Amino acid sequence: MNIKQLGVPVVLAFCAVLAGCSTATVVTLQNGTQYVTKDVPKTKTKDGFYEFEDISGKMVRVRADEVATVKKED
């Protein structure tokens, strides 16, 4: 088998593995606002906030008492 022919399936498999590593999560606030994140947000910090990056790449920081639910996107 030619090395070029072998390289394409290896690259595709690597991309599939990387895509499986991230878990889209929906963070719903008490007021109904929803944020979709690339990964599960960090748990509550010492100062009582959740910190996460939404799918647009913006860092979001909300008070823990404002968060209603954090669950995986279906």
mmJSON file of the N, C-alpha and C atoms, coordinates in Angstrom:
{"data_MODEL":{"atom_site":{
"group_PDB":["ATOM","ATOM","ATOM","ATOM","ATOM","ATOM","ATOM","ATOM","ATOM","ATOM","ATOM","ATOM","ATOM","ATOM","ATOM","ATOM","ATOM","ATOM","ATOM","ATOM","ATOM","ATOM","ATOM","ATOM","ATOM","ATOM","ATOM","ATOM","ATOM","ATOM","ATOM","ATOM","ATOM","ATOM","ATOM","ATOM","ATOM","ATOM","ATOM","ATOM","ATOM","ATOM","ATOM","ATOM","ATOM","ATOM","ATOM","ATOM","ATOM","ATOM","ATOM","ATOM","ATOM","ATOM","ATOM","ATOM","ATOM","ATOM","ATOM","ATOM","ATOM","ATOM","ATOM","ATOM","ATOM","ATOM","ATOM","ATOM","ATOM","ATOM","ATOM","ATOM","ATOM","ATOM","ATOM","ATOM","ATOM","ATOM","ATOM","ATOM","ATOM","ATOM","ATOM","ATOM","ATOM","ATOM","ATOM","ATOM","ATOM","ATOM","ATOM","ATOM","ATOM","ATOM","ATOM","ATOM","ATOM","ATOM","ATOM","ATOM","ATOM","ATOM","ATOM","ATOM","ATOM","ATOM","ATOM","ATOM","ATOM","ATOM","ATOM","ATOM","ATOM","ATOM","ATOM","ATOM","ATOM","ATOM","ATOM","ATOM","ATOM","ATOM","ATOM","ATOM","ATOM","ATOM","ATOM","ATOM","ATOM","ATOM","ATOM","ATOM","ATOM","ATOM","ATOM","ATOM","ATOM","ATOM","ATOM","ATOM","ATOM","ATOM","ATOM","ATOM","ATOM","ATOM","ATOM","ATOM","ATOM","ATOM","ATOM","ATOM","ATOM","ATOM","ATOM","ATOM","ATOM","ATOM","ATOM","ATOM","ATOM","ATOM","ATOM","ATOM","ATOM","ATOM","ATOM","ATOM","ATOM","ATOM","ATOM","ATOM","ATOM","ATOM","ATOM","ATOM","ATOM","ATOM","ATOM","ATOM","ATOM","ATOM","ATOM","ATOM","ATOM","ATOM","ATOM","ATOM","ATOM","ATOM","ATOM","ATOM","ATOM","ATOM","ATOM","ATOM","ATOM","ATOM","ATOM","ATOM","ATOM","ATOM","ATOM","ATOM","ATOM","ATOM","ATOM","ATOM","ATOM","ATOM","ATOM","ATOM","ATOM","ATOM","ATOM","ATOM","ATOM","ATOM","ATOM","ATOM","ATOM","ATOM"],
"id":[1,2,3,4,5,6,7,8,9,10,11,12,13,14,15,16,17,18,19,20,21,22,23,24,25,26,27,28,29,30,31,32,33,34,35,36,37,38,39,40,41,42,43,44,45,46,47,48,49,50,51,52,53,54,55,56,57,58,59,60,61,62,63,64,65,66,67,68,69,70,71,72,73,74,75,76,77,78,79,80,81,82,83,84,85,86,87,88,89,90,91,92,93,94,95,96,97,98,99,100,101,102,103,104,105,106,107,108,109,110,111,112,113,114,115,116,117,118,119,120,121,122,123,124,125,126,127,128,129,130,131,132,133,134,135,136,137,138,139,140,141,142,143,144,145,146,147,148,149,150,151,152,153,154,155,156,157,158,159,160,161,162,163,164,165,166,167,168,169,170,171,172,173,174,175,176,177,178,179,180,181,182,183,184,185,186,187,188,189,190,191,192,193,194,195,196,197,198,199,200,201,202,203,204,205,206,207,208,209,210,211,212,213,214,215,216,217,218,219,220,221,222],
"type_symbol":["N","C","C","N","C","C","N","C","C","N","C","C","N","C","C","N","C","C","N","C","C","N","C","C","N","C","C","N","C","C","N","C","C","N","C","C","N","C","C","N","C","C","N","C","C","N","C","C","N","C","C","N","C","C","N","C","C","N","C","C","N","C","C","N","C","C","N","C","C","N","C","C","N","C","C","N","C","C","N","C","C","N","C","C","N","C","C","N","C","C","N","C","C","N","C","C","N","C","C","N","C","C","N","C","C","N","C","C","N","C","C","N","C","C","N","C","C","N","C","C","N","C","C","N","C","C","N","C","C","N","C","C","N","C","C","N","C","C","N","C","C","N","C","C","N","C","C","N","C","C","N","C","C","N","C","C","N","C","C","N","C","C","N","C","C","N","C","C","N","C","C","N","C","C","N","C","C","N","C","C","N","C","C","N","C","C","N","C","C","N","C","C","N","C","C","N","C","C","N","C","C","N","C","C","N","C","C","N","C","C","N","C","C","N","C","C","N","C","C","N","C","C"],
"label_atom_id":["N","CA","C","N","CA","C","N","CA","C","N","CA","C","N","CA","C","N","CA","C","N","CA","C","N","CA","C","N","CA","C","N","CA","C","N","CA","C","N","CA","C","N","CA","C","N","CA","C","N","CA","C","N","CA","C","N","CA","C","N","CA","C","N","CA","C","N","CA","C","N","CA","C","N","CA","C","N","CA","C","N","CA","C","N","CA","C","N","CA","C","N","CA","C","N","CA","C","N","CA","C","N","CA","C","N","CA","C","N","CA","C","N","CA","C","N","CA","C","N","CA","C","N","CA","C","N","CA","C","N","CA","C","N","CA","C","N","CA","C","N","CA","C","N","CA","C","N","CA","C","N","CA","C","N","CA","C","N","CA","C","N","CA","C","N","CA","C","N","CA","C","N","CA","C","N","CA","C","N","CA","C","N","CA","C","N","CA","C","N","CA","C","N","CA","C","N","CA","C","N","CA","C","N","CA","C","N","CA","C","N","CA","C","N","CA","C","N","CA","C","N","CA","C","N","CA","C","N","CA","C","N","CA","C","N","CA","C","N","CA","C","N","CA","C","N","CA","C","N","CA","C","N","CA","C","N","CA","C"],
"label_alt_id":[null,null,null,null,null,null,null,null,null,null,null,null,null,null,null,null,null,null,null,null,null,null,null,null,null,null,null,null,null,null,null,null,null,null,null,null,null,null,null,null,null,null,null,null,null,null,null,null,null,null,null,null,null,null,null,null,null,null,null,null,null,null,null,null,null,null,null,null,null,null,null,null,null,null,null,null,null,null,null,null,null,null,null,null,null,null,null,null,null,null,null,null,null,null,null,null,null,null,null,null,null,null,null,null,null,null,null,null,null,null,null,null,null,null,null,null,null,null,null,null,null,null,null,null,null,null,null,null,null,null,null,null,null,null,null,null,null,null,null,null,null,null,null,null,null,null,null,null,null,null,null,null,null,null,null,null,null,null,null,null,null,null,null,null,null,null,null,null,null,null,null,null,null,null,null,null,null,null,null,null,null,null,null,null,null,null,null,null,null,null,null,null,null,null,null,null,null,null,null,null,null,null,null,null,null,null,null,null,null,null,null,null,null,null,null,null,null,null,null,null,null,null],
"label_comp_id":["MET","MET","MET","ASN","ASN","ASN","ILE","ILE","ILE","LYS","LYS","LYS","GLN","GLN","GLN","LEU","LEU","LEU","GLY","GLY","GLY","VAL","VAL","VAL","PRO","PRO","PRO","VAL","VAL","VAL","VAL","VAL","VAL","LEU","LEU","LEU","ALA","ALA","ALA","PHE","PHE","PHE","CYS","CYS","CYS","ALA","ALA","ALA","VAL","VAL","VAL","LEU","LEU","LEU","ALA","ALA","ALA","GLY","GLY","GLY","CYS","CYS","CYS","SER","SER","SER","THR","THR","THR","ALA","ALA","ALA","THR","THR","THR","VAL","VAL","VAL","VAL","VAL","VAL","THR","THR","THR","LEU","LEU","LEU","GLN","GLN","GLN","ASN","ASN","ASN","GLY","GLY","GLY","THR","THR","THR","GLN","GLN","GLN","TYR","TYR","TYR","VAL","VAL","VAL","THR","THR","THR","LYS","LYS","LYS","ASP","ASP","ASP","VAL","VAL","VAL","PRO","PRO","PRO","LYS","LYS","LYS","THR","THR","THR","LYS","LYS","LYS","THR","THR","THR","LYS","LYS","LYS","ASP","ASP","ASP","GLY","GLY","GLY","PHE","PHE","PHE","TYR","TYR","TYR","GLU","GLU","GLU","PHE","PHE","PHE","GLU","GLU","GLU","ASP","ASP","ASP","ILE","ILE","ILE","SER","SER","SER","GLY","GLY","GLY","LYS","LYS","LYS","MET","MET","MET","VAL","VAL","VAL","ARG","ARG","ARG","VAL","VAL","VAL","ARG","ARG","ARG","ALA","ALA","ALA","ASP","ASP","ASP","GLU","GLU","GLU","VAL","VAL","VAL","ALA","ALA","ALA","THR","THR","THR","VAL","VAL","VAL","LYS","LYS","LYS","LYS","LYS","LYS","GLU","GLU","GLU","ASP","ASP","ASP"],
"label_asym_id":["A","A","A","A","A","A","A","A","A","A","A","A","A","A","A","A","A","A","A","A","A","A","A","A","A","A","A","A","A","A","A","A","A","A","A","A","A","A","A","A","A","A","A","A","A","A","A","A","A","A","A","A","A","A","A","A","A","A","A","A","A","A","A","A","A","A","A","A","A","A","A","A","A","A","A","A","A","A","A","A","A","A","A","A","A","A","A","A","A","A","A","A","A","A","A","A","A","A","A","A","A","A","A","A","A","A","A","A","A","A","A","A","A","A","A","A","A","A","A","A","A","A","A","A","A","A","A","A","A","A","A","A","A","A","A","A","A","A","A","A","A","A","A","A","A","A","A","A","A","A","A","A","A","A","A","A","A","A","A","A","A","A","A","A","A","A","A","A","A","A","A","A","A","A","A","A","A","A","A","A","A","A","A","A","A","A","A","A","A","A","A","A","A","A","A","A","A","A","A","A","A","A","A","A","A","A","A","A","A","A","A","A","A","A","A","A","A","A","A","A","A","A"],
"label_entity_id":["1","1","1","1","1","1","1","1","1","1","1","1","1","1","1","1","1","1","1","1","1","1","1","1","1","1","1","1","1","1","1","1","1","1","1","1","1","1","1","1","1","1","1","1","1","1","1","1","1","1","1","1","1","1","1","1","1","1","1","1","1","1","1","1","1","1","1","1","1","1","1","1","1","1","1","1","1","1","1","1","1","1","1","1","1","1","1","1","1","1","1","1","1","1","1","1","1","1","1","1","1","1","1","1","1","1","1","1","1","1","1","1","1","1","1","1","1","1","1","1","1","1","1","1","1","1","1","1","1","1","1","1","1","1","1","1","1","1","1","1","1","1","1","1","1","1","1","1","1","1","1","1","1","1","1","1","1","1","1","1","1","1","1","1","1","1","1","1","1","1","1","1","1","1","1","1","1","1","1","1","1","1","1","1","1","1","1","1","1","1","1","1","1","1","1","1","1","1","1","1","1","1","1","1","1","1","1","1","1","1","1","1","1","1","1","1","1","1","1","1","1","1"],
"label_seq_id":[1,1,1,2,2,2,3,3,3,4,4,4,5,5,5,6,6,6,7,7,7,8,8,8,9,9,9,10,10,10,11,11,11,12,12,12,13,13,13,14,14,14,15,15,15,16,16,16,17,17,17,18,18,18,19,19,19,20,20,20,21,21,21,22,22,22,23,23,23,24,24,24,25,25,25,26,26,26,27,27,27,28,28,28,29,29,29,30,30,30,31,31,31,32,32,32,33,33,33,34,34,34,35,35,35,36,36,36,37,37,37,38,38,38,39,39,39,40,40,40,41,41,41,42,42,42,43,43,43,44,44,44,45,45,45,46,46,46,47,47,47,48,48,48,49,49,49,50,50,50,51,51,51,52,52,52,53,53,53,54,54,54,55,55,55,56,56,56,57,57,57,58,58,58,59,59,59,60,60,60,61,61,61,62,62,62,63,63,63,64,64,64,65,65,65,66,66,66,67,67,67,68,68,68,69,69,69,70,70,70,71,71,71,72,72,72,73,73,73,74,74,74],
"pdbx_PDB_ins_code":[null,null,null,null,null,null,null,null,null,null,null,null,null,null,null,null,null,null,null,null,null,null,null,null,null,null,null,null,null,null,null,null,null,null,null,null,null,null,null,null,null,null,null,null,null,null,null,null,null,null,null,null,null,null,null,null,null,null,null,null,null,null,null,null,null,null,null,null,null,null,null,null,null,null,null,null,null,null,null,null,null,null,null,null,null,null,null,null,null,null,null,null,null,null,null,null,null,null,null,null,null,null,null,null,null,null,null,null,null,null,null,null,null,null,null,null,null,null,null,null,null,null,null,null,null,null,null,null,null,null,null,null,null,null,null,null,null,null,null,null,null,null,null,null,null,null,null,null,null,null,null,null,null,null,null,null,null,null,null,null,null,null,null,null,null,null,null,null,null,null,null,null,null,null,null,null,null,null,null,null,null,null,null,null,null,null,null,null,null,null,null,null,null,null,null,null,null,null,null,null,null,null,null,null,null,null,null,null,null,null,null,null,null,null,null,null,null,null,null,null,null,null],
"Cartn_x":[0.851,0.0,0.889,0.54,1.282,1.097,2.126,2.071,1.003,0.79,-0.243,-1.63,-1.824,-3.11,-3.375,-2.348,-2.484,-2.709,-2.156,-2.243,-3.65,-4.457,-5.813,-6.683,-6.743,-7.563,-7.062,-5.756,-5.207,-5.627,-5.566,-5.972,-7.459,-8.281,-9.723,-10.045,-9.364,-9.583,-9.176,-8.07,-7.602,-8.629,-9.181,-10.203,-11.456,-11.828,-13.006,-12.775,-11.573,-11.25,-11.3,-10.749,-10.78,-12.201,-13.034,-14.427,-15.16,-14.801,-15.435,-15.009,-13.926,-13.42,-14.237,-14.82,-15.586,-17.043,-17.647,-19.034,-19.806,-20.645,-21.454,-22.393,-22.467,-23.258,-24.132,-25.331,-26.237,-26.316,-25.979,-26.081,-27.309,-28.3,-29.531,-29.547,-29.794,-29.855,-31.287,-31.433,-32.744,-33.708,-33.177,-34.034,-34.368,-33.909,-34.213,-33.139,-32.138,-31.037,-30.284,-29.959,-29.209,-27.902,-26.849,-25.552,-25.184,-24.712,-24.194,-22.683,-22.062,-20.613,-19.979,-18.686,-17.948,-17.685,-17.407,-17.09,-17.88,-17.834,-18.504,-17.834,-18.611,-18.001,-17.285,-16.333,-15.652,-16.687,-16.486,-17.407,-17.28,-18.157,-18.2,-16.83,-16.369,-15.071,-15.194,-14.066,-14.05,-14.908,-14.963,-15.745,-17.206,-17.649,-19.054,-19.517,-18.644,-18.984,-18.731,-19.505,-19.212,-18.5,-17.466,-16.736,-16.718,-17.032,-17.016,-16.886,-16.549,-16.451,-17.643,-18.414,-19.557,-19.085,-20.02,-19.605,-19.059,-19.296,-18.727,-17.315,-16.847,-15.5,-15.425,-16.56,-16.599,-16.544,-15.687,-15.628,-16.814,-17.539,-18.716,-18.473,-18.869,-18.727,-20.039,-20.727,-22.022,-22.0,-22.752,-22.855,-23.544,-23.086,-23.623,-25.107,-25.555,-26.97,-27.88,-27.306,-28.084,-28.265,-27.502,-27.545,-28.651,-29.541,-30.621,-30.174,-29.635,-29.203,-27.94,-27.18,-26.028,-26.164,-26.438,-26.586,-26.079,-25.732,-25.236,-26.297,-25.843,-26.785,-27.217,-28.493,-29.001,-28.741],
"Cartn_y":[-1.182,0.0,1.234,2.188,3.43,4.282,5.011,5.847,6.927,7.475,8.491,7.893,6.675,6.02,5.698,5.422,5.115,6.38,7.498,8.744,9.288,9.21,9.763,9.074,7.74,7.115,7.41,7.521,7.822,9.227,10.194,11.566,11.623,10.934,10.903,10.253,9.188,8.53,9.453,10.158,11.101,12.205,12.732,13.785,13.264,12.037,11.449,11.289,10.909,10.762,12.113,13.134,14.469,14.987,14.736,15.189,14.493,13.271,12.534,12.996,13.748,14.195,15.346,16.146,17.276,16.875,17.408,17.112,18.416,18.637,19.856,19.82,20.93,21.019,22.264,22.162,23.304,23.767,25.034,25.64,26.549,26.234,27.019,27.817,29.125,29.999,30.07,30.591,30.713,31.554,32.551,33.427,32.85,31.623,30.968,31.092,31.924,32.069,30.756,30.351,29.117,29.407,28.751,28.819,27.414,27.272,25.99,26.09,25.125,25.147,24.027,24.167,23.131,21.938,22.196,21.162,21.415,20.453,20.607,21.757,22.702,23.843,23.424,24.273,24.031,24.085,23.249,23.274,24.595,24.789,26.05,26.385,27.611,28.05,28.449,28.74,29.112,30.343,31.252,32.474,32.33,31.097,30.843,31.111,30.941,31.169,29.928,29.773,28.809,29.56,28.949,29.555,28.582,29.08,28.226,29.073,28.424,29.073,28.624,29.579,29.195,28.827,28.392,27.892,28.977,30.234,31.317,31.672,31.05,31.296,32.327,32.849,33.873,33.216,33.75,33.245,33.813,32.944,33.34,32.963,33.863,33.626,34.031,33.064,33.346,32.844,33.53,33.095,31.736,30.899,29.545,29.553,30.522,30.542,30.981,31.474,31.825,30.638,29.553,28.391,27.443,27.123,26.183,24.749,24.506,23.16,23.228,22.142,21.914,20.483,20.299,18.916,18.812,17.57,17.295,17.598,18.12,18.431,17.131,17.016,15.797,15.773],
"Cartn_z":[0.0,0.0,0.0,-0.807,-0.933,0.33,0.733,1.947,1.825,0.624,0.432,0.627,0.172,0.342,1.809,2.549,3.963,4.787,4.357,5.111,5.232,4.18,4.207,5.257,5.294,6.342,7.757,7.921,9.242,9.675,8.775,9.095,9.413,8.634,8.89,10.233,10.568,11.86,13.009,12.835,13.859,14.07,12.994,13.107,13.812,13.526,14.175,15.673,16.048,17.472,18.159,17.527,18.122,18.253,17.279,17.352,18.485,18.781,19.862,21.241,21.335,22.625,23.2,22.36,22.876,23.065,24.085,24.396,24.449,23.446,23.444,24.643,25.346,26.571,26.505,27.06,27.126,28.58,28.795,30.117,30.087,30.921,30.979,32.267,32.125,33.292,33.827,35.019,35.66,34.826,34.087,33.296,31.919,31.622,30.357,29.3,29.525,28.578,28.482,27.255,27.052,26.337,26.78,26.149,25.718,24.481,24.009,24.057,24.718,24.897,24.091,23.834,23.124,24.025,25.278,26.259,27.53,28.419,29.712,30.456,30.987,31.673,32.954,33.337,34.612,35.717,36.701,37.826,38.56,39.474,40.209,40.788,40.549,41.058,42.526,43.135,44.552,44.837,43.863,44.08,43.65,43.32,43.059,41.639,40.646,39.25,38.412,37.336,36.285,35.177,34.601,33.5,32.342,31.14,29.961,28.708,27.606,26.307,25.479,24.953,24.134,22.728,21.877,20.566,19.643,19.969,19.158,19.613,20.698,21.195,22.308,22.731,23.78,25.158,26.04,27.413,28.194,28.875,29.64,31.09,31.986,33.431,34.078,34.706,35.338,36.781,37.622,39.018,39.078,39.973,40.084,40.439,41.218,41.601,40.452,39.341,38.158,37.22,37.423,36.541,36.981,36.036,36.327,36.036,34.829,34.454,33.607,33.664,32.792,32.327,31.015,30.514,29.102,28.718,27.376,26.354,25.217,24.137,23.474,23.164,22.528,21.055],
"occupancy":[1.0,1.0,1.0,1.0,1.0,1.0,1.0,1.0,1.0,1.0,1.0,1.0,1.0,1.0,1.0,1.0,1.0,1.0,1.0,1.0,1.0,1.0,1.0,1.0,1.0,1.0,1.0,1.0,1.0,1.0,1.0,1.0,1.0,1.0,1.0,1.0,1.0,1.0,1.0,1.0,1.0,1.0,1.0,1.0,1.0,1.0,1.0,1.0,1.0,1.0,1.0,1.0,1.0,1.0,1.0,1.0,1.0,1.0,1.0,1.0,1.0,1.0,1.0,1.0,1.0,1.0,1.0,1.0,1.0,1.0,1.0,1.0,1.0,1.0,1.0,1.0,1.0,1.0,1.0,1.0,1.0,1.0,1.0,1.0,1.0,1.0,1.0,1.0,1.0,1.0,1.0,1.0,1.0,1.0,1.0,1.0,1.0,1.0,1.0,1.0,1.0,1.0,1.0,1.0,1.0,1.0,1.0,1.0,1.0,1.0,1.0,1.0,1.0,1.0,1.0,1.0,1.0,1.0,1.0,1.0,1.0,1.0,1.0,1.0,1.0,1.0,1.0,1.0,1.0,1.0,1.0,1.0,1.0,1.0,1.0,1.0,1.0,1.0,1.0,1.0,1.0,1.0,1.0,1.0,1.0,1.0,1.0,1.0,1.0,1.0,1.0,1.0,1.0,1.0,1.0,1.0,1.0,1.0,1.0,1.0,1.0,1.0,1.0,1.0,1.0,1.0,1.0,1.0,1.0,1.0,1.0,1.0,1.0,1.0,1.0,1.0,1.0,1.0,1.0,1.0,1.0,1.0,1.0,1.0,1.0,1.0,1.0,1.0,1.0,1.0,1.0,1.0,1.0,1.0,1.0,1.0,1.0,1.0,1.0,1.0,1.0,1.0,1.0,1.0,1.0,1.0,1.0,1.0,1.0,1.0,1.0,1.0,1.0,1.0,1.0,1.0,1.0,1.0,1.0,1.0,1.0,1.0],
"B_iso_or_equiv":[0.0,0.0,0.0,0.0,0.0,0.0,0.0,0.0,0.0,0.0,0.0,0.0,0.0,0.0,0.0,0.0,0.0,0.0,0.0,0.0,0.0,0.0,0.0,0.0,0.0,0.0,0.0,0.0,0.0,0.0,0.0,0.0,0.0,0.0,0.0,0.0,0.0,0.0,0.0,0.0,0.0,0.0,0.0,0.0,0.0,0.0,0.0,0.0,0.0,0.0,0.0,0.0,0.0,0.0,0.0,0.0,0.0,0.0,0.0,0.0,0.0,0.0,0.0,0.0,0.0,0.0,0.0,0.0,0.0,0.0,0.0,0.0,0.0,0.0,0.0,0.0,0.0,0.0,0.0,0.0,0.0,0.0,0.0,0.0,0.0,0.0,0.0,0.0,0.0,0.0,0.0,0.0,0.0,0.0,0.0,0.0,0.0,0.0,0.0,0.0,0.0,0.0,0.0,0.0,0.0,0.0,0.0,0.0,0.0,0.0,0.0,0.0,0.0,0.0,0.0,0.0,0.0,0.0,0.0,0.0,0.0,0.0,0.0,0.0,0.0,0.0,0.0,0.0,0.0,0.0,0.0,0.0,0.0,0.0,0.0,0.0,0.0,0.0,0.0,0.0,0.0,0.0,0.0,0.0,0.0,0.0,0.0,0.0,0.0,0.0,0.0,0.0,0.0,0.0,0.0,0.0,0.0,0.0,0.0,0.0,0.0,0.0,0.0,0.0,0.0,0.0,0.0,0.0,0.0,0.0,0.0,0.0,0.0,0.0,0.0,0.0,0.0,0.0,0.0,0.0,0.0,0.0,0.0,0.0,0.0,0.0,0.0,0.0,0.0,0.0,0.0,0.0,0.0,0.0,0.0,0.0,0.0,0.0,0.0,0.0,0.0,0.0,0.0,0.0,0.0,0.0,0.0,0.0,0.0,0.0,0.0,0.0,0.0,0.0,0.0,0.0,0.0,0.0,0.0,0.0,0.0,0.0],
"pdbx_formal_charge":[null,null,null,null,null,null,null,null,null,null,null,null,null,null,null,null,null,null,null,null,null,null,null,null,null,null,null,null,null,null,null,null,null,null,null,null,null,null,null,null,null,null,null,null,null,null,null,null,null,null,null,null,null,null,null,null,null,null,null,null,null,null,null,null,null,null,null,null,null,null,null,null,null,null,null,null,null,null,null,null,null,null,null,null,null,null,null,null,null,null,null,null,null,null,null,null,null,null,null,null,null,null,null,null,null,null,null,null,null,null,null,null,null,null,null,null,null,null,null,null,null,null,null,null,null,null,null,null,null,null,null,null,null,null,null,null,null,null,null,null,null,null,null,null,null,null,null,null,null,null,null,null,null,null,null,null,null,null,null,null,null,null,null,null,null,null,null,null,null,null,null,null,null,null,null,null,null,null,null,null,null,null,null,null,null,null,null,null,null,null,null,null,null,null,null,null,null,null,null,null,null,null,null,null,null,null,null,null,null,null,null,null,null,null,null,null,null,null,null,null,null,null],
"auth_seq_id":[1,1,1,2,2,2,3,3,3,4,4,4,5,5,5,6,6,6,7,7,7,8,8,8,9,9,9,10,10,10,11,11,11,12,12,12,13,13,13,14,14,14,15,15,15,16,16,16,17,17,17,18,18,18,19,19,19,20,20,20,21,21,21,22,22,22,23,23,23,24,24,24,25,25,25,26,26,26,27,27,27,28,28,28,29,29,29,30,30,30,31,31,31,32,32,32,33,33,33,34,34,34,35,35,35,36,36,36,37,37,37,38,38,38,39,39,39,40,40,40,41,41,41,42,42,42,43,43,43,44,44,44,45,45,45,46,46,46,47,47,47,48,48,48,49,49,49,50,50,50,51,51,51,52,52,52,53,53,53,54,54,54,55,55,55,56,56,56,57,57,57,58,58,58,59,59,59,60,60,60,61,61,61,62,62,62,63,63,63,64,64,64,65,65,65,66,66,66,67,67,67,68,68,68,69,69,69,70,70,70,71,71,71,72,72,72,73,73,73,74,74,74],
"auth_comp_id":["MET","MET","MET","ASN","ASN","ASN","ILE","ILE","ILE","LYS","LYS","LYS","GLN","GLN","GLN","LEU","LEU","LEU","GLY","GLY","GLY","VAL","VAL","VAL","PRO","PRO","PRO","VAL","VAL","VAL","VAL","VAL","VAL","LEU","LEU","LEU","ALA","ALA","ALA","PHE","PHE","PHE","CYS","CYS","CYS","ALA","ALA","ALA","VAL","VAL","VAL","LEU","LEU","LEU","ALA","ALA","ALA","GLY","GLY","GLY","CYS","CYS","CYS","SER","SER","SER","THR","THR","THR","ALA","ALA","ALA","THR","THR","THR","VAL","VAL","VAL","VAL","VAL","VAL","THR","THR","THR","LEU","LEU","LEU","GLN","GLN","GLN","ASN","ASN","ASN","GLY","GLY","GLY","THR","THR","THR","GLN","GLN","GLN","TYR","TYR","TYR","VAL","VAL","VAL","THR","THR","THR","LYS","LYS","LYS","ASP","ASP","ASP","VAL","VAL","VAL","PRO","PRO","PRO","LYS","LYS","LYS","THR","THR","THR","LYS","LYS","LYS","THR","THR","THR","LYS","LYS","LYS","ASP","ASP","ASP","GLY","GLY","GLY","PHE","PHE","PHE","TYR","TYR","TYR","GLU","GLU","GLU","PHE","PHE","PHE","GLU","GLU","GLU","ASP","ASP","ASP","ILE","ILE","ILE","SER","SER","SER","GLY","GLY","GLY","LYS","LYS","LYS","MET","MET","MET","VAL","VAL","VAL","ARG","ARG","ARG","VAL","VAL","VAL","ARG","ARG","ARG","ALA","ALA","ALA","ASP","ASP","ASP","GLU","GLU","GLU","VAL","VAL","VAL","ALA","ALA","ALA","THR","THR","THR","VAL","VAL","VAL","LYS","LYS","LYS","LYS","LYS","LYS","GLU","GLU","GLU","ASP","ASP","ASP"],
"auth_asym_id":["A","A","A","A","A","A","A","A","A","A","A","A","A","A","A","A","A","A","A","A","A","A","A","A","A","A","A","A","A","A","A","A","A","A","A","A","A","A","A","A","A","A","A","A","A","A","A","A","A","A","A","A","A","A","A","A","A","A","A","A","A","A","A","A","A","A","A","A","A","A","A","A","A","A","A","A","A","A","A","A","A","A","A","A","A","A","A","A","A","A","A","A","A","A","A","A","A","A","A","A","A","A","A","A","A","A","A","A","A","A","A","A","A","A","A","A","A","A","A","A","A","A","A","A","A","A","A","A","A","A","A","A","A","A","A","A","A","A","A","A","A","A","A","A","A","A","A","A","A","A","A","A","A","A","A","A","A","A","A","A","A","A","A","A","A","A","A","A","A","A","A","A","A","A","A","A","A","A","A","A","A","A","A","A","A","A","A","A","A","A","A","A","A","A","A","A","A","A","A","A","A","A","A","A","A","A","A","A","A","A","A","A","A","A","A","A","A","A","A","A","A","A"],
"auth_atom_id":["N","CA","C","N","CA","C","N","CA","C","N","CA","C","N","CA","C","N","CA","C","N","CA","C","N","CA","C","N","CA","C","N","CA","C","N","CA","C","N","CA","C","N","CA","C","N","CA","C","N","CA","C","N","CA","C","N","CA","C","N","CA","C","N","CA","C","N","CA","C","N","CA","C","N","CA","C","N","CA","C","N","CA","C","N","CA","C","N","CA","C","N","CA","C","N","CA","C","N","CA","C","N","CA","C","N","CA","C","N","CA","C","N","CA","C","N","CA","C","N","CA","C","N","CA","C","N","CA","C","N","CA","C","N","CA","C","N","CA","C","N","CA","C","N","CA","C","N","CA","C","N","CA","C","N","CA","C","N","CA","C","N","CA","C","N","CA","C","N","CA","C","N","CA","C","N","CA","C","N","CA","C","N","CA","C","N","CA","C","N","CA","C","N","CA","C","N","CA","C","N","CA","C","N","CA","C","N","CA","C","N","CA","C","N","CA","C","N","CA","C","N","CA","C","N","CA","C","N","CA","C","N","CA","C","N","CA","C","N","CA","C","N","CA","C","N","CA","C","N","CA","C","N","CA","C","N","CA","C"],
"pdbx_PDB_model_num":[1,1,1,1,1,1,1,1,1,1,1,1,1,1,1,1,1,1,1,1,1,1,1,1,1,1,1,1,1,1,1,1,1,1,1,1,1,1,1,1,1,1,1,1,1,1,1,1,1,1,1,1,1,1,1,1,1,1,1,1,1,1,1,1,1,1,1,1,1,1,1,1,1,1,1,1,1,1,1,1,1,1,1,1,1,1,1,1,1,1,1,1,1,1,1,1,1,1,1,1,1,1,1,1,1,1,1,1,1,1,1,1,1,1,1,1,1,1,1,1,1,1,1,1,1,1,1,1,1,1,1,1,1,1,1,1,1,1,1,1,1,1,1,1,1,1,1,1,1,1,1,1,1,1,1,1,1,1,1,1,1,1,1,1,1,1,1,1,1,1,1,1,1,1,1,1,1,1,1,1,1,1,1,1,1,1,1,1,1,1,1,1,1,1,1,1,1,1,1,1,1,1,1,1,1,1,1,1,1,1,1,1,1,1,1,1,1,1,1,1,1,1]
}}}
